Amino acid sequence: NWLGGPYDSNPFGQAAQVNTAAQGLPGQVMIGGKPVTLCEHQGADNYKSPCKLALADRIIAESSVLLKNEGGVLPLSKSANVALVGAEACSPDPLEQAGGSGWNGFACNEVPKVNIRDGIASLPGGPRLDCASDPGAADIIIVVVAPEKASEGHDRSTLQLHQTDIVLIRQYSALGKKVVVVIDAPGPMITSSWDAGVAAILISWLPGQQNGRGIAMALYGEGTEPNGRLPFTFPKCKTQECSIADERASVALGDLIDTEEVRIFSEKALIGYRWYHAKQIEVSYPFGFGLFAYGTTLVQYSAANAWEEGTGAKVNFTMSHAGPRAGHEVPQMYLSFPSETPGDANSKPEWVLKGFAKRLLEPNAPAQVTFTLTQRDLSYWDDAPGRSLWVCTTGQFKACVGPNSRDAILPDKGTCVNFQSTCTPGGVQALGPAAVAAGTAAAPGAVAGGPPLRLVTALLAGLLAGGAAVVVGMQVVRQQRSVSIHSAVEHQPLQHFSQDQQQEHATGADSRDSLTRKGLCGLNCGT
């Protein structure tokens, strides 16, 4: 019950109340200046509403992340000579959900789960492919695989695919065919032991019963394109063979697993992409990565500008492209705090995500985007004895905007601007449960240091869905209390954190204990 418990009021924010009658036709709302038809509410039958299932299809397609697309193999032509292989391609029970409290029974399975084969066949004019056909006779081979299942109560033993699937991908890559790998991933993956030999990689995120239909839409460009972005880092293994020892030497804190030192929260704010950046470790695909418009072109970022507004600031920039087709871009803003900000190195990441958006970008039609930085975004947490409050930082900030955490800060890939803090020396912003609920609903902030009460932004839904129907910023305040949490995505032993420590690991954004869609399980909620 969000309204009960230790909170003075609901810290998760209130659901928007839409007066549809006042906005035009019944069942419509205005989004981005355009009328959008809402699905009719069908009560207990919502789970099998054709309109809502179609919406699920689109969300799956748009939240998928295209990591690679050499030679423009995607989107596929419906007349292409395609073969389906892999255990998940034609499975009557595809892996489309994790275990634990995220499982909902799919309404007694009255709506069957859709595999990739049936999803492709359901498209208008979609080909009827057979997993028993000879892949050697095809021009394009789609390999559909899934890693070890993630669940509450146990950890994945590896971030790699099953060894049999790695062998399968290498086998078909050796044929000289165009190989497209589709993965339903529960979290970060290591792909570097096989990805050099494939033409395309499409990542989806255990999307539920409409799994195969939505992925088929992404593969064939049926009415939309995959425009999700990675909500965590895909590490790069130090060797091609990538033994377990090699893997642990390649991922954040992996070298501390066997000694159980990983249980000591020494990295503080250096979680996920911040850790890889601080250690200057090369990764396969950085946090926030995803190809634009099937990789047909690169988006150019330019003309970053910043100005003071009230107690905060605004950052404006331009993005454009000269490619052959329109696409949805997800610009991301990373902020670097002034050098005089107090704290040790692990409490002060060099770059912190502070904003992201999703925009349709037409060819040769530059678009301007503005991000807002609140006073809270420009503050650090002071946990000195007797303090425990946010302090607005004075000095010079630097904001960089670009397509992902790696490229945004590069001069030829992103655009940056310096600006002076609007804070007065010693300015403070007190924090308590009521203040969080009432005053910080729009704050996309991250924290530096280790407060007893910490604000967390759940980045997963926004980046994962690319803002398709949902761009979520969930703020969670947790009280100092010990709880046990279970990593659903990293190969680590069960860990015991105080709840303030768990906050950094529950963002769903990119952490050693990112719980992906179950990032708030500490509060007994599901996906």
C-alpha positions in Angstrom: 0.0 0.0 0.0 1.8 3.1 -1.2 -0.2 5.3 1.1 0.6 3.4 4.2 3.8 2.6 6.1 6.3 5.1 7.3 5.6 7.8 4.7 3.7 11.0 5.5 2.4 10.9 1.9 2.9 8.9 -1.2 6.6 9.1 -2.2 5.9 7.5 -5.6 3.8 10.4 -6.9 0.2 10.4 -7.9 -1.2 8.9 -11.1 -2.1 11.5 -13.6 -5.9 12.1 -13.8 -6.9 12.7 -17.4 -10.1 14.4 -18.3 -10.7 12.9 -21.7 -14.0 14.6 -22.2 -12.4 18.0 -22.0 -9.7 17.1 -24.5 -11.8 16.2 -27.5 -13.3 12.8 -28.5 -14.1 10.3 -25.8 -11.3 7.9 -25.2 -8.6 10.3 -26.5 -5.9 12.3 -24.9 -3.5 14.8 -26.3 0.2 13.7 -26.3 2.7 15.9 -27.9 -0.1 18.0 -29.5 -1.6 14.9 -31.2 -4.7 13.0 -30.3 -4.0 9.5 -29.0 -6.8 6.9 -28.7 -6.9 5.1 -25.4 -7.8 1.4 -25.2 -11.3 0.8 -23.8 -11.3 -0.4 -20.2 -12.6 -3.9 -20.1 -12.3 -4.7 -16.4 -11.4 -8.3 -15.7 -10.9 -8.9 -19.4 -8.2 -6.2 -19.8 -5.5 -8.9 -20.1 -7.0 -10.2 -23.3 -8.1 -6.9 -24.8 -7.0 -6.8 -28.5 -6.2 -3.1 -28.1 -4.1 -3.6 -25.0 -2.3 -6.6 -26.5 -1.5 -4.5 -29.6 -0.1 -1.8 -27.3 2.0 -4.4 -25.6 3.3 -5.4 -29.1 4.4 -1.9 -29.8 6.0 -1.3 -26.4 8.0 -4.5 -26.8 9.2 -3.5 -30.3 10.1 0.1 -29.3 11.8 -1.0 -26.0 14.1 -3.5 -27.8 17.6 -2.3 -28.2 19.5 -2.8 -31.5 23.2 -3.1 -30.7 24.5 -4.0 -34.1 23.2 -3.9 -37.7 26.0 -4.4 -40.3 25.1 -4.1 -43.9 21.6 -3.0 -43.0 20.3 -6.5 -42.6 17.5 -5.1 -40.5 14.7 -4.4 -41.0 14.1 -7.7 -42.8 12.2 -7.9 -46.0 9.2 -10.3 -45.8 10.4 -11.9 -49.0 13.9 -12.6 -47.6 15.1 -16.2 -47.4 15.2 -16.5 -43.6 15.9 -19.5 -41.3 15.0 -19.7 -37.6 17.3 -21.5 -35.2 17.8 -21.6 -31.5 15.9 -23.1 -28.6 13.7 -20.1 -28.1 12.7 -19.5 -31.8 9.8 -22.0 -31.9 9.4 -23.0 -28.3 5.8 -23.4 -27.1 7.0 -21.9 -23.8 9.5 -19.2 -24.6 11.4 -17.5 -21.8 9.6 -14.2 -21.5 9.6 -13.5 -17.8 11.9 -13.9 -14.8 11.1 -15.8 -11.7 9.9 -14.6 -8.3 7.4 -11.9 -7.6 7.5 -10.7 -11.2 5.5 -13.7 -12.2 1.8 -13.2 -12.6 0.5 -16.4 -14.2 -0.6 -14.6 -17.4 -4.2 -14.9 -16.4 -4.2 -18.6 -16.3 -2.5 -18.7 -19.7 -5.8 -17.9 -21.5 -3.6 -15.7 -23.7 -0.9 -18.0 -25.0 2.7 -16.8 -25.0 3.9 -15.9 -28.5 7.2 -17.3 -29.8 9.2 -15.6 -32.6 8.0 -18.0 -35.3 4.4 -17.3 -34.6 5.0 -13.6 -34.1 6.6 -13.3 -37.5 3.7 -15.3 -39.1 1.2 -12.9 -37.4 2.5 -9.8 -39.2 0.5 -8.7 -42.3 2.1 -10.7 -45.1 4.5 -12.3 -42.6 6.3 -15.4 -43.8 5.6 -18.8 -42.2 9.0 -19.9 -41.2 9.9 -23.4 -40.0 12.5 -24.2 -37.3 13.1 -27.6 -39.0 14.3 -26.1 -42.3 17.9 -26.2 -43.4 19.7 -23.0 -42.2 22.4 -23.7 -44.8 20.0 -22.9 -47.6 18.9 -19.6 -46.1 20.5 -16.2 -46.8 19.8 -14.9 -43.3 19.8 -16.9 -40.1 17.9 -15.7 -37.0 19.3 -17.2 -33.8 16.9 -16.8 -30.9 18.4 -17.6 -27.5 18.1 -16.7 -23.9 20.6 -16.8 -21.0 20.2 -18.5 -17.6 16.9 -17.5 -16.1 17.0 -14.8 -13.5 14.9 -14.9 -10.3 14.7 -13.8 -6.8 16.5 -16.1 -4.4 19.5 -17.0 -6.6 22.0 -15.4 -8.9 22.9 -16.0 -12.5 26.1 -17.9 -12.5 27.4 -16.0 -15.5 26.6 -13.0 -17.7 27.2 -15.1 -20.8 24.9 -17.2 -22.9 24.8 -20.9 -22.4 27.9 -22.5 -23.9 25.7 -24.5 -26.4 24.2 -21.3 -27.7 27.6 -19.6 -28.1 28.8 -22.6 -30.1 25.6 -22.4 -32.2 26.2 -18.8 -33.0 29.8 -19.4 -34.0 28.8 -22.3 -36.1 26.4 -20.4 -38.2 28.7 -17.3 -38.4 31.3 -19.6 -39.9 29.0 -20.3 -42.8 29.4 -16.8 -44.2 25.7 -16.1 -43.8 24.1 -13.0 -42.3 23.4 -14.0 -38.7 20.9 -12.0 -36.6 21.0 -12.8 -32.8 17.9 -12.1 -30.8 18.2 -12.4 -27.0 15.6 -12.0 -24.2 17.9 -10.7 -21.6 17.3 -10.3 -17.8 20.1 -7.9 -17.4 23.7 -7.1 -18.5 25.2 -9.6 -20.9 28.7 -10.4 -22.2 28.6 -10.7 -26.0 32.2 -10.1 -26.9 33.0 -13.9 -27.2 30.8 -14.2 -30.3 29.5 -10.8 -31.5 32.3 -10.1 -34.0 30.9 -12.7 -36.4 27.3 -11.7 -36.5 25.5 -9.1 -38.6 22.9 -7.9 -36.1 22.1 -8.1 -32.4 18.6 -7.3 -31.0 18.1 -7.3 -27.3 14.6 -7.5 -25.6 13.8 -7.7 -21.9 11.6 -10.6 -20.9 8.6 -8.7 -22.2 5.7 -11.1 -21.4 3.1 -13.0 -23.3 3.3 -10.9 -26.5 7.1 -11.6 -26.6 7.4 -13.0 -30.1 5.0 -10.6 -31.8 6.7 -7.4 -30.5 10.2 -8.8 -31.4 8.9 -9.7 -34.9 7.7 -6.1 -35.4 11.2 -4.9 -34.5 12.9 -7.4 -36.8 10.7 -6.4 -39.8 10.1 -2.7 -39.0 6.4 -3.3 -38.8 5.0 0.2 -38.0 7.9 1.2 -35.7 11.5 0.5 -35.0 13.6 -0.6 -32.0 14.5 2.6 -30.2 15.3 1.4 -26.7 18.6 2.2 -25.0 20.6 0.0 -22.7 19.7 0.7 -19.0 23.1 -0.8 -17.9 26.5 -1.5 -19.3 27.4 -4.6 -21.4 30.9 -5.4 -20.3 33.7 -6.7 -22.6 35.5 -9.9 -21.6 39.3 -9.6 -21.5 39.7 -12.8 -23.6 37.8 -14.4 -26.5 37.5 -17.6 -24.7 36.1 -15.8 -21.6 36.3 -18.4 -18.9 34.6 -17.6 -15.6 37.8 -16.3 -14.2 38.2 -14.1 -17.3 34.7 -12.9 -16.9 35.1 -11.9 -13.3 38.2 -10.0 -14.1 36.3 -8.0 -16.7 33.2 -6.9 -14.9 32.6 -4.4 -12.1 33.7 -5.9 -8.8 33.9 -9.4 -10.2 37.4 -9.9 -8.7 35.8 -9.5 -5.2 33.2 -12.3 -5.5 35.2 -15.3 -4.4 36.6 -13.5 -1.4 33.1 -12.1 -0.6 34.7 -8.6 -0.3 32.0 -7.7 -2.8 29.6 -7.5 0.2 31.5 -4.5 1.5 30.0 -1.3 0.0 33.3 0.3 -0.8 32.5 1.6 -4.3 29.9 4.0 -2.9 28.5 6.0 -5.8 30.7 4.3 -8.5 28.0 2.0 -9.7 27.5 0.7 -13.2 28.7 3.1 -15.9 30.3 5.3 -13.3 32.6 2.5 -12.2 33.7 1.5 -15.7 34.4 5.1 -16.5 36.4 5.7 -13.3 38.5 2.6 -13.9 38.9 3.4 -17.6 37.7 -0.1 -18.6 36.7 -0.7 -22.2 33.2 -2.1 -22.5 31.3 -3.7 -25.5 28.2 -1.5 -25.3 28.0 1.4 -22.9 25.1 2.4 -20.7 22.5 4.2 -22.8 23.6 2.7 -26.1 21.3 1.8 -28.9 21.4 2.3 -32.7 19.3 5.2 -34.2 17.0 4.4 -37.1 18.4 0.8 -37.6 21.9 2.3 -37.6 21.4 4.0 -41.0 23.2 7.2 -39.7 24.6 8.9 -36.7 22.9 11.8 -35.0 25.0 14.9 -34.7 24.9 16.9 -31.4 25.8 20.6 -31.3 25.4 24.0 -29.8 25.0 23.2 -26.2 24.0 26.2 -24.1 23.1 26.7 -20.5 21.5 29.5 -18.5 20.3 30.1 -15.0 16.7 29.7 -14.1 15.5 30.2 -10.6 17.5 28.1 -8.2 18.5 25.7 -11.0 19.6 25.8 -14.7 18.5 24.7 -18.1 20.6 23.1 -20.8 19.7 23.4 -24.5 21.2 21.7 -27.5 20.6 20.8 -31.1 20.5 17.4 -32.7 20.2 16.5 -36.4 21.0 13.9 -39.0 21.2 13.5 -42.8 20.3 9.9 -43.0 17.7 8.2 -45.3 14.9 7.7 -42.7 13.3 9.2 -39.6 13.9 7.6 -36.2 13.6 8.1 -32.5 16.7 9.4 -30.7 17.1 9.3 -26.9 19.5 12.1 -26.0 21.1 11.8 -22.6 22.6 14.6 -20.4 25.6 13.8 -18.1 26.7 16.3 -15.5 30.2 16.8 -14.0 30.2 18.5 -10.5 32.7 21.2 -9.6 36.1 20.0 -8.5 35.7 21.6 -5.1 32.7 19.4 -4.2 33.5 17.6 -0.9 34.0 13.8 -0.7 36.3 11.1 -1.6 36.8 9.8 -5.1 34.3 7.0 -4.8 31.6 9.5 -3.6 32.2 11.8 -6.6 31.6 10.1 -10.0 33.1 12.2 -12.8 29.8 12.0 -14.8 26.3 11.4 -13.6 23.1 11.0 -15.8 20.8 13.9 -15.0 18.3 13.8 -17.9 17.1 12.0 -21.0 14.3 12.3 -23.5 12.9 10.7 -26.6 12.4 12.6 -29.9 11.3 11.7 -33.4 14.0 13.1 -35.6 13.4 13.6 -39.3 16.2 13.8 -41.9 17.7 17.3 -42.3 15.3 18.7 -39.8 17.4 19.9 -36.7 15.6 19.6 -33.4 16.2 21.5 -30.2 15.8 19.9 -26.8 16.0 21.5 -23.4 16.8 19.7 -20.1 16.0 21.2 -16.7 18.3 21.0 -13.7 16.8 21.6 -10.3 18.6 22.8 -7.2 18.5 19.2 -6.0 20.3 18.1 -9.2 23.1 20.6 -8.4 23.5 19.3 -4.8 25.5 16.7 -3.0 24.7 14.8 0.2 26.5 15.9 3.3 26.7 13.0 5.7 29.0 14.6 8.2 28.1 14.1 11.9 25.0 16.2 12.7 24.4 17.1 9.1 22.5 14.6 6.9 21.2 17.0 4.3 21.6 18.1 0.7 24.0 21.0 0.0 23.8 23.0 -3.2 27.2 22.9 -4.8 29.0 26.1 -5.7 31.5 26.3 -8.6 31.6 25.4 -12.2 29.5 22.5 -13.6 29.9 20.9 -17.0 27.0 19.3 -18.8 27.5 17.0 -21.9 24.7 15.7 -24.1 25.0 12.8 -26.5 23.7 9.3 -27.5 25.1 7.3 -24.6 27.3 7.5 -21.5 30.6 7.0 -23.5 30.0 9.2 -26.5 28.2 12.1 -24.8 31.5 13.3 -23.3 33.6 12.9 -26.5 34.1 16.2 -28.4 33.2 14.6 -31.8 30.2 12.7 -30.5 28.5 14.9 -28.0 28.2 18.6 -27.1 29.2 20.2 -23.8 28.8 23.4 -22.0 30.2 24.9 -18.7 28.1 26.9 -16.4 28.4 28.4 -12.9 26.3 27.1 -10.1 23.3 29.3 -9.1 23.7 28.2 -5.4 24.8 30.5 -2.7 27.8 29.3 -0.6 26.5 27.0 2.1 23.0 26.8 0.7 21.1 23.8 1.9 18.0 21.8 1.0 16.6 19.7 3.8 15.4 16.2 3.1 12.7 14.2 4.8 10.0 11.8 3.6 7.4 14.6 3.3 9.8 16.8 1.4 10.6 14.1 -1.1 7.0 13.3 -1.7 6.0 16.9 -2.1 8.9 18.6 -3.8 11.1 16.3 -5.9 8.7 14.5 -8.3 10.6 15.8 -11.3 14.1 15.3 -10.1 16.1 12.8 -12.2 19.0 13.1 -9.8 21.7 10.8 -8.6 23.6 10.9 -5.4 27.1 11.5 -4.3 28.1 9.9 -1.0 26.2 7.7 1.3 23.1 9.2 3.1 20.9 7.4 5.5 18.0 8.5 3.4 18.7 8.5 -0.3 16.7 9.6 -3.4 16.7 7.0 -6.2 15.6 7.5 -9.7 14.4 4.4 -11.4 15.8 4.9 -14.9 14.9 1.5 -16.3 11.5 2.2 -17.7 12.4 5.4 -19.4 15.5 4.2 -21.2 14.2 0.7 -21.8 11.0 1.9 -23.4 12.8 4.8 -24.8 9.9 6.9 -23.5 7.5 5.1 -25.8 4.4 5.2 -23.6 6.2 5.5 -20.3 9.1 7.6 -19.1 9.3 6.9 -15.4 11.2 8.7 -12.7 10.4 6.9 -9.5 11.7 8.4 -6.3 12.2 6.0 -3.4 13.2 7.0 0.1 14.4 4.1 2.2 15.0 4.2 5.9 18.2 2.9 7.5 17.4 -0.7 8.0 19.0 -4.0 7.2 17.5 -6.2 4.5 18.6 -9.1 2.4 18.5 -8.6 -1.4 19.1 -11.0 -4.2 20.8 -10.1 -7.4 18.7 -11.1 -10.4 21.3 -10.2 -13.0 24.8 -10.5 -11.7 26.7 -13.7 -10.8 27.1 -12.9 -7.1 26.3 -14.6 -3.8 23.3 -13.4 -1.9 24.3 -10.2 -0.3 23.3 -8.3 2.9 23.2 -4.5 2.7 21.8 -1.9 4.9 18.8 -0.4 3.1 20.5 2.9 2.4 23.2 0.9 0.6 20.6 -1.0 -1.3 19.3 2.2 -2.8 22.2 2.6 -5.2 21.7 -1.0 -6.2 18.0 -0.8 -6.7 17.9 1.8 -9.4 17.3 -0.7 -12.2 19.7 1.6 -14.1 23.1 0.1 -14.0 24.6 -1.5 -11.0 26.4 -4.5 -9.7 23.1 -5.6 -8.2 20.7 -4.1 -10.7 17.4 -5.9 -10.2 16.3 -4.9 -13.7 12.5 -4.9 -13.6 12.4 -5.9 -9.9 14.5 -3.0 -8.7 12.1 -2.2 -5.9 11.7 -5.6 -4.5 13.0 -4.4 -1.2 9.5 -2.8 -0.8 7.8 -6.0 -1.6 6.6 -5.0 -5.0 6.8 -7.0 -8.3 8.0 -5.9 -11.7 
